[in-house]
Structures are given as C-alpha cells and as structure tokens.
Amino acid sequence: MNITIVNQSKIPALLYGGTERVIWYLGKELTKLGHKVTYLVAANSYCDFAKVLEIDVNKSFNSQIPKNTDIVHFNFPVNEKIDKPYIITIHGNSSPEQEFDINSVFVSKNHAQRHNADSFVYNGLDWDDYGDPDFVKKQEYFHFLANAAWKVKNLNGAIKICNLADKELAVIGGSRLNFKMGFRLTTSRKTKFYGIIGGDEKNNIIKGSRGLIFPVLWDEPFGLAIIESMYFGCPVFGTPYGSLPELVKQDIGFLSTNSAKIAKAVINSNSFKRKLISEYAIDEFNSKKMTLGYLKKYEIVLSGNNLNANRPIYLSKKHCKNFIFE
C-alpha cells in the first residue's frame, strides 16, 4: 500500500516535537511491514526510509499528494475536500463547538469522547531508540517533562509537590527565568532546569529519576512524556485529567487533585515496581502496536466506511482555571 503522511512541520524531531516523533515511528513501522511511505512535510525535512516531499501551504493538498497514493494520513484538521481516501489524526485539544471530519482519529479514549467520537489510536514509540532502562541506578530526584512555559502543564504545581515531599525536581523543557508566557522566576533551590533538550541527554535524566511529576491543569490528550517516563521505570504522579486515568493504572502511579496526597505518594515512590512499569510501557505503547491500530483505520476507510458515526465536535467547555489543584 502507498501511504502519504502529511504534516506542516519538519521531520525528524531532534528536540521538542511529539507529533513529529509519532509520525516518524509510524512511517518507519509501515515501511517494515512492506508498505511504501511518502512524507509531505515542511522544508528541510529528511528521512532515510521513506520519500520526502516539501509541503507548500499556498497550494491545495490534492495537487501535492502523489497520484499513486492509496490513502492519505493528515495530522491536522483539513478543510479541503480530498480526492483520495484519507484519515485525520487530531493530536491536540480544540475550541468549544469546533467540528471535525468524520474520519478523524483521536489519541486516547477520553480525547475521542470529549469530541463525541469513538475512533482513537494510542500513540506509540520505538523503544529501541531510547536505550535500556536502568533499574539498579540510584535515583536522587524526580522530573518534570513538558513545555514549562505553558501554564496548563503546571510547573508551579510540580515544584509545590516536590517541596512538600522535600525532594529535588529536574525540569526538562524550561528555564528558571521565563518571559514567553508572562514573567516567571523560579527561586526554589530544589529545582534544577535543563532547558529544551532531547535524545540521550534527555533520556539519561529520566533514567536517573525516581518518578515523573505531571500535575496538568487541562484535559491531556495523551502525553508522550508519560510513556517515555514509564519506559524508564518511572511511576507517574499527577492529576486525573484527560487521558491520565487511562494511561496511569493503580500500580503505575498515583493521581489526585490534592498536592499533599500526591506528595505523600512521592515520598513512598519506592513502593512502585520499576520493571513492571517499564514492561507496561513497552507492551502497550510501542510504535508497532500504534501502526497496526492505524492500519485498521486505513482498512475501514478504504472499504468505504466512516471512522465515526457522526462528525466529531469538541464538547468540553472547561478552561484551565476550572481545574482543581489544591
């Protein structure tokens, strides 16, 4: 099958870029299964296992999709009527009452339900690229992994939890002094910032962590930070919003809206079995399983059927200020 994967950003993702990593591993797995993949992506992209075409935002998608394409996989909402069979993965949250294509796919069950839809595929990663977890290495700190400038990721809440637990926090994805989304200076001496990093540098910090602190203040669609941390055996301590209750089972982490309760769980983090957590991530959130899920979606569309009973529409009217974190 000839599959064209479309996104408006550059691949591969060297530092920050969740969608870019997901579509990279999707294309890689499709190629392993014998399919031919073409990426229609931003300028200066490159790939050693698939053909790469540069997307032109000033032209129609129909004029840029290769003629031999069997199915197109978009990774952003599309308003144009597409001539080829297609699906659209929605990776983020939306505006209230925003409507989507009937062949939209979401990235968790909760994500789909909040759009009045039932079609979803969990994200997956190629764990071979992450190196081996270390269950023996002594962990001295916890970590926060997200764009720290984004208030809904709640870095302040993560710092509060670690202060209550008297634990050190390694922040991956931000700096101590921030001007991007309002002035913020973090003074906590127990908090160390590593900036936006990727690859082995990021993975080694996670590998040495006792757990992920993830008290988000929005409905998290999926959260690659969660499964990356779990791969390295890190339990997840966060809030029960969006996909977190789906991903973080009872023996994988602890969820609450109360910072003191989360801090108590953090103090008792050694009660979690790191090897079990890693095996859970490997089994449930690998790129092959994700790819097989998308192949089922492709087959449904190619057979002339729709992925959802009705056009999805974003039903959530919550704002980050309405989420509780005490």
Secondary structure, 3 states (H helix, E strand, C coil): CEEEEECCCCCCCCCCCHHHHHHHHHHHHHHHCCCEEEEEECCCCCCCCCEEEECCCCCCCCCCCCCCCCEEEECCCCCCCCCCCEEEECCCCCCCCCECCCCEEECCHHHHHCCCCCCECCCCECHHHHCCCCCCCCCCEEEEECCCCCHHHCHHHHHHHHHHHCCEEEEECCCCEECCCCCEECCCCCEEECCCCCHHHHHHHHHCEEEEEECCCCCCCCCHHHHHHHHCCCCEEECCCCCHHHHCCCCCEEECCCHHHHHHHHHCHHHCCHHHHHHHHHHHCEHHHHHHHHHHHHHHHHCCCCCCCCCCECCCCCCHHHCCCC
